[in-house]
């Protein structure tokens, strides 16, 4: 299996640049990169909840649905 030189900082910088490419300024992009959401997963009749980071995919889905950047910030932050 190949290894990678990818670091946490590199991943964060990528997420930050992707948010900026979606039309957010640096401050807004940083807020989105630090935002978290709760995801529910059901297994064997039990529901498990996980806290995960908001991704640029979440932003893209909202934009594709017609949400403005101001609405996205209000929803995700």
C-alpha positions in Angstrom: 0.0 0.0 0.0 1.4 3.4 -0.9 1.8 6.1 1.7 1.1 9.8 1.3 2.7 13.0 2.5 -0.7 14.5 3.1 -0.9 16.3 6.4 -3.8 17.6 8.4 -2.7 21.1 7.5 -2.7 20.3 3.8 -6.2 18.8 4.0 -7.4 21.9 5.9 -5.9 24.2 3.3 -7.5 22.3 0.5 -10.9 22.5 2.3 -10.4 26.2 2.8 -9.5 26.8 -0.9 -12.5 24.8 -2.0 -14.8 27.0 0.1 -13.3 30.1 -1.4 -13.8 28.6 -4.9 -17.5 28.3 -4.0 -17.6 32.1 -3.6 -16.9 32.7 0.1 -14.4 35.2 1.3 -11.5 34.1 3.5 -13.3 34.7 6.8 -16.5 32.9 5.7 -14.5 30.0 4.3 -12.6 29.7 7.6 -15.9 29.6 9.5 -17.3 26.9 7.2 -14.1 24.9 7.5 -14.5 24.9 11.3 -18.2 24.2 11.3 -19.4 20.7 12.3 -22.6 18.8 11.7 -24.3 15.8 13.4 -24.8 12.7 11.2 -27.2 9.9 12.3 -26.5 6.3 11.5 -28.9 3.5 12.3 -27.6 -0.1 12.8 -29.2 -3.1 14.5 -32.1 -0.9 15.7 -29.9 1.6 17.4 -29.2 5.1 16.2 -25.7 6.4 16.5 -24.8 10.1 16.2 -21.5 11.4 14.9 -20.1 14.9 14.8 -18.3 15.5 11.5 -16.8 18.5 9.7 -18.9 20.4 7.1 -17.5 19.7 3.6 -17.5 21.7 0.5 -19.8 19.0 -0.9 -22.4 20.1 1.7 -22.0 23.7 0.5 -22.2 22.6 -3.2 -25.5 20.8 -2.6 -27.0 23.8 -1.0 -25.8 26.1 -3.8 -27.2 23.7 -6.4 -30.5 23.7 -4.6 -30.6 27.6 -5.0 -29.4 28.7 -1.6 -27.4 32.0 -1.5 -24.1 32.2 0.3 -25.7 34.1 3.1 -28.4 31.4 3.6 -25.7 28.7 3.5 -23.7 30.5 6.3 -26.9 30.8 8.4 -27.7 27.1 7.9 -24.2 25.6 8.4 -22.7 27.8 11.0 
